[in-house]
């Protein structure tokens, strides 16, 4: 079974509108972390936002917020006021503590390609 | 620029040749990761170093792959007898503290094409 599932291969959003990118995850760990990364066409992975499994409040970082629903095992990324520069691949990733190796490696989903339309 | 750097950025080679990639992590980071990203997929973990010790290897890392991190600074990833299936983007990442919330800082990647 996939540990991270991103069901939207591609999404379009009008400039200045908000968009939600979906992510569901599968783990039996009690302690884990969820990350979102942005990958522009240049290839570099850029960290956007983090949510810990024990965090009671949804994480926010500027225009990015994470809609964390623990019981549903979902961690959707919300981008408000989309900009043309937001066009990129977006990856959801998970770090597990108990079942993950001691390396704290990240397990990534397949990504969602976001295109912002002027 | 004090980010993670990788060289070369692009490598084209013929099947059966050996290739070596280099990663220079952020200087104060003692943890270094290699990932492989194929077309249409997210990055997949290959191996992990803490300082100079290689502490974990994925089953994706066949015996044709070897990674080193001498002196706990830069790291190299070598692929021997390359195959067309090795064509991918190879990403290096580093991190400092081993905390659940710590992000990994990624380099720009090395794109390998095996002809």
Interface residues (C-beta under 8 A of the other chain):
Chain A: X4 X31 X32 X33 X35 X37 X42 X43 X44 X45 X46 X47 X50 X52 X91 X93 X95 X97 X101 X102 X103 X104 X105 X106 X107 X108 X109 X110 X111
Chain B: X31 X33 X35 X40 X41 X42 X43 X44 X45 X48 X50 X55 X56 X89 X91 X93 X95 X98 X100 X101 X102 X103 X104 X105 X106 X107 X108 X109 X111
